[in-house]
Amino acid sequence: MIDRLLKLTPFRLQLITLAVVRTVVNTFHRMVYPLLPVLARGMGVSLEAFSHALALRALFYGASPLVSWISDRYGRRTGLAAGLGLMTAGLLLVSFRPSFSSFVVALILAGLGKSVMDPAIYAFLVDRVPYHRRGRVVAIVELGWSFSFLIGVPLAGLLAARFGWVAPFPILAGLLLINLILIWRVFPGRQPDKTPVALRMSDLIRPLRYRPVWIALSVGLLASLANEVVNITFGTWLEQSFQLRIAALGAVALVIGTSELLGESLVAGISDRIGSYRSVGIGLILNSVCALLLPVLAYRLEGALIGLFLFYLTFEYLIVCSISILGETLPDSRASLFGWNVTGHAGGKALAALMVPLAFQGGIVGVVVTVVAANTAALFLLNWLKLPR
């Protein structure tokens, strides 16, 4: 049956596979946010220590330029497989030796794994899809981001509530092994007409020589900083404000996942019509407005969930649109370029993790001030971005 599907619709099957892979990978990446208070208590650590662990993950995720060349040299399939292998190793470690130190190692391996895998995915997409049609295709693959909150994180919350905080880790490890087999079966290897070239430091830093690249990367860094501040704090905020239990915290992910799914649907439906550049600017403005609504709506749980729904919807819209823009800043070095993009986003996440203890002292208002400041700076930089023809 797989051979028949490969013969009829190879690219569509590859897109579906990527969406499934990203669903599982992002479940591990994202479940730490709503389940943060539960995981921290289970490991016996504070919010500050947990935030530092997340900053460490972001630091290794930011090493992408040093490893993203793998998919340029050895093929997109090799990059995908290498990333999945690292993540699987980390999950297995926590499964067999559950502790905070093992969890930190798993975060590091997950960061390295995504630093290889994400640039390979985006480079694969922009290799095959022209710019004017890219928004819809990227949105399809990005469904794995929203599905992780719609399906993966709620299930992880139920497992943790019933069997303990370790329970989701062996399940995710098994799913990643299955995904690794799918990747190797569905994706082609390196094209035979392309000869690997020696890795040179000049190739790694080449994207940084261009002003449009710097601006696009800075916009991504600031947007990720704004989003990560909310990511890290919303689980603790909801638990403290509304006394939510572990299963309820996992169920909150359904609301966020639904909003992101709608955001990706908006990208697929309208971003190619109004343009990705304009879409990013609109997304930054609306995301700031939604952040300002959080303290206003948070007098009841329903209002808080509506505010989070709108916040994540607008962020997902702008971040998916930004992928299309970045792919055109330096078309002949896309894997390395997306590697630096990973570094930019990781830098924003690391800065956010370090800022959270201070920002959260002011409660949700302190978080909102940080979000609006970062988005405003990103919008200012976006006005200076000019794409090459």
N, C-alpha and C positions, 0 to 999 in steps of 0.2 A: 504493500500500500504506500509506503514511504517513497519507493522508487517511482510509482505512478504520479504521486504529487510532485516529486522533483522534476519529472519530465513535463508536466503540464504547467505548473506555476512555481518555478524555483524562487523567484524574488519574493512573491507573496508568502511562501513558506518560510523564507528567511526572516521576513518582517515579523511573522507570528512567533517564530522561535525567539527572536530578540525581545519581543514584548514579554514572553514567558520568563526568559532568563532575568530580565530586569525586575520582574515582579518578585522573584525569589530573592535576588541579591538585595533589592531595596527593602524587603521586609526586615532583613537583619540590620541593614543600615538605619532604618527609621524606627524600628520598634523600641529602641532605647529612649526615644523622646517621651511618648505617652507612658511608658512603663518605667521611666527613670526613678521615681520614688520607690517603686517596688524592687527594682534591681539594686538600687543603692542600699536599701535596708537588707536585702538578702545577702549582699556582699559585705555589709557592715562598714560602709563608707559614707562620707558626707556629700552634699550637693557640690561643694567646691572641688573635692577630690574627683568626683565623677566628671565635672566640667573639664578638669585638667586632662582626664583620660580622653575625652572627646577632642580636645585641642591636639593631643598627641596623634589621634587618628587623622585629623585634618592635616597635620604636618607631614605625615607619610603619604597621604593622598596627594599632597602638593608636590611630591617627588616625581610626578608624571613626566615632565620633560626628560628625565633621565632614563625612563623606561618606555615611553610611548613610541619611540623609534622601532620597537620590536615589530609592531604591525606594519610599518613601512618597509622594513627589511625582510621579514619572514612571512608576511601575509596577515590579513585581518583575523583569520581563523586562529592562528597561533597566539595573537594578542588576546583574543577572547578566552582561549583555553588557559593561558597562563594566569590571567586574572581570576578565573573561576577556581583554579587549583589552589591559589594562595588563600582565597576566602574559605574554601572547604577545609583546609588544614587548620585554620583558626577556629572554626566552629567545632571541629572534632576535638581540639585541645580542651575547650571549655566543657564539652560533653563528658570527657573522661577525667578531667581534673578541674572541677568547678571551684573557682576562687577569683578574687579581684585581679590578681597578677595574671592569671590565665586569660581573663577577659580583656585586660589591657593588651596582651600579645595578640589576641584575636582581633581587636580593633586595629592594631598596627598592620596585621596581615590583610585585613579587609581594606584598609586605606591603600596599601600597595596594590592589592588586586584591582580595585576600582581605578587606580591611576593607570593601569595597563589596559583595562577593559573598556572604559568609557571613551577614550580617544579612538580606539579601534572601531567601536560602534558608530561614532559620528563620522569618522573618515570613510567607513564603508557606505554610509548613507549618501554623503555628499559626492562620493565617487560616482554613484549610479543615478542620482536624481538631479535634474537641472534646478537652478535657483528658484525659478518662478513656480515650481511645483513642490518645492522641498518642505514647505510648512506642513502640508498634510501628511507627508510620509514620516517626518520627524515626530509629529503628534501621535501617529499610530504606535511607534516604538515607545514613546513616552507614556503610553497607557500603562506600561509596567510600573511607572512611578505612582500613579493613582491607584492601580490595582493592589499595590503593596499595602496601602492604607485601607482599601475597601475590603480586601480578603485576608491578606497575610497578617497584618498587625492585630486585627480582632481575634483571629485564631491563635496567635501567639499569646495574647492576653488571656484567653480561655485556658490554654495549656498551662500557663504560669499560675493562674488562679487555682487550678485543680491539682497540678502535680509539682508545683514549685517553680522557682525562677529559672532553673536549668532546662526545663522540659522543651522549650522551643528549639534549643541549639542542635540536638541530634536530628530532629525532624528536618531542619533547614539544611544540615550537612548532607543528608540523604538526597534531598531535592536538588542540591547543587551538583551532586555526582551525576544524577540523571541528566541535568542540563548540560553538563560537560560532554556527555556522550552525544546528545543532540547537536551540539555545536560542531563536533568533529564529523558528524554524519551529514549535516545539512549544508555546511559552508564549504566552498572550495578552498584549496590551499593557495599558496602564492602562485600568481600567474607565471607560466613557464617562460614567457617572453620578457620577464623583468628579472634582471640579474641583481642580486643584493650588492649594495655598495658599502664600503667601509664607513663606520660611524666616525664622524668628525665633530669636534666641539663647535666648529663654526656652523654646522648644520643645526645643532641644538639651539644656539642662540640667534640664529638668523631671523626668526619671527620678531624678536625684540628690537630689531633695527628699524622697524616701521612704525610710524606714529599711529596710524589707524589701529594696529594691533594693540598697542599700549592702551589706547582709549577704550577699545572694546573689552579688553581684559579688566580694566579698572571698573568699568560699569558692572561687569559680572561679579567682581569682588565685593563691591558695595551692596549690590542687591542680595548676594548670598549672606553677607553680614547681617543685614536687616532681617532676613528670613530666619537665620539660625538663632538669633536672640529669642525669637518667639518659639522656635522649635524646642530649645532647651528648657524654657520656663513654663510652657503652657501646661504640661502635666502636673508640675508642682503647684502652679497657680490654681488649677481647677481642683486639685485635691484639697488644698488649704481653704479655698473659698467655698466649696460646695461639698466637701467630705466625700468625694467619689472613691469607690473601691476599685480594686485592680481590674475586674471585668468591665466595669463602667469606663475606666480609662482606656481600655482597649477598644471599647465600642465608640468612643469619641473619634477614633481613627476613621470610622465609617463616614462621619460628617466631613472630615478633611479630605478623605479619598474621593468622596462624591464631588466636592468642590474642585479638586484637581482634574477629575475626569471631565467635568464641564469646561474647565479652562482649556484642556487639550482639545476638546471638541470645538471650542471657539477658534482656536488656532487653525484647526483643520478647515473650518467653515469660512473664516473671514480674513485671516492674516495675509493670505496670498492676494486678496483683493485690495486691501488698503495698504499693504506693504509692511514688511517685518520691521523696518526702521521706525515707522510711525507707531506701530503696535507696541514696541518696547517703551517708547515715551508715554503713551497712554497708560500702559500697565504700571509704570512707576508712579504716575500721579494717582491712579485709582488705588494702588496698594497702600500708599500713604494715607489716603482718605479712610480706607477700611481700618487701618491701624488706629487712627484717631477715634474711630467709633467703638473700639474695644472697651475703654473705660466707661463709655456712655451706656453700652448695652449690657455690661457685666453685672448689673444689679440682680439678675436672675440667670440660672444656668442656661435657659433657652436663648437668652440674649447673647451670652458669651459664646455659645455654639454658632449662632448666626454670624457674629463678628469674626470668628475663626474661619467659618465657611467662606465669607467674602474675602478675607485676607489671603487665604491660600489659593482661591480661584484666580485672583488678580496676579499673584506671584507666578503661578504656573503658566499663565498666559504670557507674561513678559519674558520668562526665562526660556520657554520653548522658542519664542520668536527670536531671541538673541542668538540661538544656535545658527539659524539661517544667515544672520548678519555676519557672524564670526567666520563662517566658512568662505566668505567672499573677500575678507581682508588680505588673505595670502593663499590663493587657490592651489599653488604648486607645492605647498608643504603642510597639507591639512592635518596629518596625524600629529606632527610636532606642534602645530598650532593649537590643536585641541588638547594636547598635553599641557601646554602653557595655560589654556583655559581652565583645565582641572586645577592647576596650581593657583590661579586667581580665585576660583571658588573656594578652594581649600584654605587659602589665606584669609578669606572673609569669614569662613567658619571658625578657624582658629582664633582670630581676633574676637569674634563674638563669644566664644567659649571663655576667653580670658576676661571679657567685659561683663559677663553675666552676673558674677557675684556683686559687682558694684551697681550695675543697672537695676538688678532685682531688689536692691535695698529700697528703692522707691516704689516697689510693687509694679503693677501693670503700667502705671503712668511712666515710670522710668524706662520700661521696655519700649513703650510707644515713642518716647522722645528719641531714643536711639534709632528706632526704625525710620522715623521721618527724616532725621538728620542724614542717615546713610542714603536713603532714596533721593533726597534733594541733591546731594552731591553727585549721585549717579546720573540724574537728569541733566545737571549742568554739564557734565562731561559728554553726555550723548550729543549735545548740540554741536560739539566740536568734531564729531566723527563724520568723515567723508570716505565713502567706499570707492575703490577704483572701478573704473568702467569695465 
